[in-house]
Amino acid sequence: MPFEVILYYNFSLIEDPETFCKNHKAFLTDLGLKGRVYIGEEGINGTLGGTPGQIQRYKDFLRSIEGFEDTEFKTDKHDEIPFAKLICKVREELVAIHHDGLDPKEGGRYLSPKEWREVMENEDDFVLIDVRNNYESRVGYFEGAIKPDVENFYDFPKWLDQKEKEIPKEKKVLMYCTGGIRCEKFSVLMKKKGWSDVNQLHGGILKYAKEEGGRHFKGKCFVFDDRLVVPVNKENLEPIARCEITGKPADSYINCANMECNKLFVCSEKGAEIMEGCCSEECKQSEYRRPFDPENAFRPFRKWYNYFDEDFKERELHGRG
């Protein structure tokens, strides 16, 4: 039986985050789920993996809490749990942008995946912004998107200040991210700075892939678990990035085997074999290098990719593609 992986968030006031987190962690631990859950005064943001039964019990539990009845979940199937352990902690910000006064209730207009596709296909006078980090957009993005060269979400306010004169305030703005949460904050910031027609992809890339087949998306989507990247557009699965070792097309990420470096970089299986899991010759010679296991280095990515392909065929067979 395949496992399920969920991604979710809900901006709903929590008066006592510490107590909420303690009780939440106890429930998750008893249930046996693994993943990451962040809790703060502004709400909850999480991604978890477990059996379908465990996941359903958790969904029911969270939706039973006042203020979280309408929580939406993005759900994928996977033949392993792509998390090593459970982390459940309190954070000042669910997603760190380090800018005060950004209330998601004041954010942009939601576009459903269908509405998003229709705008992309029938309009041309808009600005499209990828609200993700550079290593995410490197392996996949919507056609025509501006891809900010930033390494952290909290760098986006500075980037916007630098680009403010280049993006006309009268332009229609479309923005997207992985699951939608970063757009909740960035759309508010853009509106505060004078853009009025601000629109965000509801549910992010992951929901769009499920409902619209990933049309107009090139490459794959980076995710923050052991899978690292997942396919989006099932009609075009070719990598758009290149291995940093061989220069050949690739879109799988690994961390440098040198523990003092640990750089996350695009690497093919051949490149990983050549450099024994390292990003450079210098790291390859390091005494702090982890042993390289070629059999397992790409195992999570390879297994999920194969499952996705079969799942797509099954949905097409039943007319649900």
N, C-alpha and C positions, 0 to 999 in steps of 0.2 A: 504494500500500500504506500503510495507516495505521501510525503509530508506536505504541509502547507506553510507558506511564508507570507506574513501580513505586514503591511506598511500602513500607518494611520497617524492622525493627529486630530486634536480638537482644542480650539481656543475657548476654554470655558473656565471661569474664575474658580480657583482653589484657595480657600482661606487659610488652610493649614497644610502646606505642601509636605512638610516633614512627616506628619501623621499619615497623610494620604499615601505617601511613598512607602512608609513602613508597612501599612496594611496591604498595599498593592504588591509589594515584593513578596510578602508572606503568601498571598494567593498564588502568584506566579510560581513560586518555589514549590508549593504543595502540588500544583498542577503539573509541574515538570517542564515548563516551557523554557526556551533559551532565546537570547536576543538582547536588545537594548531598549530601555524605556526611560525617558527623561520627563520629569514632573516639575512644574513650577507654578507660581501664582497664576500665570496666564493659561495653564492647561496641561496637556499631555502630548507627547510625541514618541512614537515607538515603532519598532520592527521586531517581530518574533517568529519563531519557527517551532512547529510541533505537529502532532497527528491531527487529522481533520476534527476528531472529537475534542481534543484539547483546545484547539483554536476556536471551535464553536462555543465551548464553555467560557472561554475568555471573552469572546465578543458579547455573549449574553451578560457576563459579569460587568463589563465596562458600561454597556448600555443600560444596565440597571441602576447606575449611579446618577443621581440628579445632576443635570447639566450635560450629561454625556450620552443621552438617549439617541442623538442623531449622528453619532460617530460613524464615519465612512471608512471602510477598509478596502485596500487594494490587496487582492489575494492571488498568489501564484502557487503552483504545485512544483515540488522538487523531490528527488529521491533521496535526499539527505537533509539534515538540518544544518544550514550554513552558518551556524554560530557555535562557538566553543563553550560558552557559558552564559549565564544570565547577569545582566547589569541593569539595575534599577536605582536611579539616583535623582536627587534634586538638582535642578539647574536654575540659574537666575533667568536665562532666556532659553526657550525651547529650541530656537535656532538663532545663533548669535550674530546680530548685525550691529550691536553696540551703538544704537541710535535711539534715544528716548522718544516717547510719544507716538509710537507707531501701533495704532490699534487696528487689527485686522478687519474689524467691522467697518472701517473707513476705506477699505481697499478697492481694487479694481472690480470690474464686472466679470462674472464667471462666463466663460464660453464652454459649452459642452464639447466633447471631442468632435461631434458631428458639426457643430457650429464653427469650431476652429478650422476644420478641414474645408468647409464651405467658404470661409473668409479667405483662406489661402488659395483656393481655386478660382474664386470669382472677384477678388479685389486685388489691387496692386499698390494702393497708396497707403501703406502702413510701415511701421518699423517693428521688426521682430527681434526680441532680446532673449538670449539664453541666460537664465539666472542661475548658473551653476559655475563651479570652479573650472579652471582651464584644463585640468587633467580629465574632467568629465566630458567636456565638449570635444576633447581631442579624439575620442573614439566614436562620437555620434552626435548629431544635431539636426534640427530642422533646416531644410533648404532656405538659404537667404538670411539666416539668423546672424545677428551681431554676437560674437562670442568673446566676451570680456576676458582679457588676459590677467585674471586674478587667481590667487591660490586659496583664498578664504572668503566666505560669504560676507564677513565684516569688512572686506575691502571694497564692497560694492558702492557704499555711499561716496567714497573718495573717487571711484571710477566715474560715477554719475556726475560729480562736480566737474571732473575733467572733460567729460563729453557733453555737458549740458548745452553748449552752443551748437553742437553738431546734430542734435536731435530736435527738430522743430516742435515747439509746444503744441501746435495745431495738428500735428500728425496723430493718427490712430496708432496706439502702442499695443502690441501683442507680446506677452511674456510667458515663459514656461520654465519648469524645473522638473525634477524627477517625480515627485508625488504631489506637489502643489504648495508645500508649506513655506518655501522661501519666497514665492510670489505673493503670499499673504502679507508679508512685511515689505517687500520691495515695491509692490504696487502702491502701498500707502505713501512711501517715500516719494515716488514719482508724482503722485497727486499733490502732495504738499509742496513740491517744487514747481508746480504749474502746469503739468500735463493733465488734461481733463478726460480724454478718451482712452482710458487705461483698461486693458482686458487681459485676463489670465486664463490659462488652460486649466479647467477644473479637473482635478485628479492627476494632473501632470502627464508626463510621457507614458508612465505605466498604464494609466487608464486609457489613454489614447491608443496605445498598442492593442489593448484588449478589444476596444469598441470600433476602431477604424483601421485596424490592420497595419498601423504604422505608416500609412501613406504620407509621402513628402518628408519622411525622416530618413537620413542617411547614417549608416553605421549601426552601432549598438548603444545601449544605455548603461552607464556606470551605476552600480548599486553598492551600498555600504555594508556588505556582508561577504562571506567567503566566495560567493559567485563572482564578484567584482564587476562583471559585465553580463548583460542579458540581451538577447535579440529583441528587436522592435518591429522592423518592417520585414515580414516573412517572405516578401517577394524579392528582397535584395539583402542577402546575408553577407555580402563581401565586405571585408575590413576596409576602413578608410584611413586608418592610421598605419604607421610602419614600425617594425621592430627596431629598437634603438641599437641593436647589435648588428643585425644582418642587413637592415634597410628594406627588407621584404614586407609585404602587407601583413599586418597583424593587428589584433585588438584585445589581446589578453594581457592583463597586468600581473606583475609579480613584484614583491619587495626584494631589494638587493640583499643577497645572502650575508653581506658584511653587516654585522649588527651595529657597528658604529655609523653606518650610512643609512641602511634600511630604506633607501629611495624607492618610491613606487614608480615603476616605469613600464612602458609597453615592450613586451618581449615575446617572441615566438618560441616554440619548443626547441627549435634548432639553435636559436640565439642563447637560450638558457643552458643548453648542453655545452655550447662553445665556451661560455663564460662561467659555467658551473653555478648559475643562479646569480651572478654578480653583474653590476651595471658598468663596470670598468675593469681594466687590467689591474689598476691599483687596488681596487676592492677585492679582486680575485686573489691577490697576494696577502691580504690582511690575515693576521693571526686570530681575528675575531669573526672569521667567516663561519657561518653555519654549514653543516654538511649538506650537499645538494642531493636531493632524491628525485631523479628524473621521472620515476614512475608516478609520483604523487604531486609534483609541483603544479600541474595543471588539472588535476583530477576534478575539483569542484566545478570548474568552468566547463570541462568536456562533458561531464555527466549531465549538467543542467541543459547544455546546448542540445544534446541528443534527445532529452525528454521533451524539450520545447518543440522540436521538429515533429515528433510523433503526436504531441497534443494538438498541433496545428492541423495535421492531417485528419485527426479524429473529428475536430470541429468542422472542417470543411466537408467531411463525409456526411455530417448531420445538418448541413446547411446553416451553421452558426458562425461561419468565418467572417 
